[in-house]
């Protein structure tokens, strides 16, 4: 599958009606919310050979994109980047999801494994919202082929 085919397939299957993307700029943790993920934020990559070497789409913001989001006011500061640095069993993406769920959505966060085609990570004002942190895998070719 090509990059665009993977993105189109993901979009056609996704239960999300909005997205929250997190990133760090100059030591500050930010988030931005939109109805879709900008094409420039999506990069084609490969899974490790140990995981099959499948193509994957990753959310990856360029430095210029991060700066523009902050400059334009489209990004909201959450605090120091150290908010993501805790000694627990979760990775940065999970910690970011927890911060958004608790501080922005005012809901209790529970780690789950609900597929992207069933529901978003949180429901807020009737919208299913998918939460991703900079560098996160959006989907991969194997998953998309299995959902065909």
N, C-alpha and C positions, 0 to 999 in steps of 0.2 A: 504494500500500500504506500502511496506517496504521502507526503506531509499533509497536503491539502485534503486528500481522501480521508486520512485519519481524523483531521480536525472536523470535517463535515460529518463523518460518522459519529464522532463523539457528540457533536452538537445535536444531531438528530436523536440520539439516545438519552442525553442528559435530562434528568428531572429538575435540574437547577433552573431557576428563573432569574438569578442574579449571582454575582461572584464578589467575594472579598479577597483581595490579594494583599499580602503583607510583605514588607521589605524593610531593610535598614539603610539609612543614609546618614553619614556623619555621626554615627553612634546613637541615633534616634530610631526607634521602632515606629513605623507608619503602617497605615492600611488605607486602601482605596476600595470603593464599592462601585460596581457598574453592572449593567444588564448583560454584558458579555466580556470576554477576555480579549483585549486588543491582539490582533494578529501578530504584531511586532513583539509581543510578550511570549509567544509560543515558539519554542525551538525544537527541531528534530534532533534526537539523540539516539543512543543505543544502550540497551540493557547490557550488563556484564555477560560474558560468555557463560559464566556459571548459572546465570538466570535465563539462558537461551539465546542471548544476543538479539532479541527482538527490537525492532524500532520502537521508540517511545516519544511522546510529546511531553516536553517539560515547560513549566512556567518559569521563564527567566527574563528578568527585566535588565536592560542595559543601564549603565550609569546615567546616561542622558535621559532615559525614560523616567528613572527615579527622581532625578533633579526636576524635570518638567512637571511631574505629578505634584511635587511639593510646592514648586514655584507657582503653579496655576491654582493651588488651593484644593486640588482634587484628592489630596492625601491628608489624612488626619493623624497627628502624632499621638501615640499611646504612652510614650515615656522612653526611658533609656533602654538601649538594646539589651542591657543586662537582664531585663525581664525574662528573656528567653534562656538565660544561663542558670539553670537550677540543677541540683543533684537529684534527679529523679530518673525513672525508667523511660521517659518519653523523649522523642526527638524534637527538634526545633519546630517542625511543622505541627506536631501534636500540641506542643506548648502554645504556639500561636493560636491554634484553633480553640484551646482552652481559654486563653485571654480574651479572644473575641466573643466567645459564647458567654463568658461570665461578666466582662466589663462593658461590652457593647450591647449584646442581646439581653443581658440580665437573666440568663438562664443557667441551670446547672449543667456543667459539661460532663459527659460520659463518653469515654472512648468507645467507638463502635466500628463496625466493618460493613455498614450498609452500602451497597453498590451505588455508584453515581447515577445509574439509570432508575433507581428506586426512589431516592430522596436526596436532598441536599444535606449538608452537615448540620444546619440549623434551619428552623422556620422562623421568620421574622416578618411581621405585618402581612401574613398570608403568602409570603414568597419563600421558595426553597432556595437557600443560599449555600453555595459550595465555597469552602474556605481553603485557600492555598497560600503557602508561603513561598517566597522567591526560591527557585531551584527545585520545587516539588514536581513530581511526575503527575501529569494530568491523566494520561492513559497510555496504554501500549498496544501494539499491533495484535499480540496474542489475545488480550482481553476483548478487543473489538471483533476479532475473528470468531471468538467463542460466542459472542452476543449476536452474531449474524442470523 
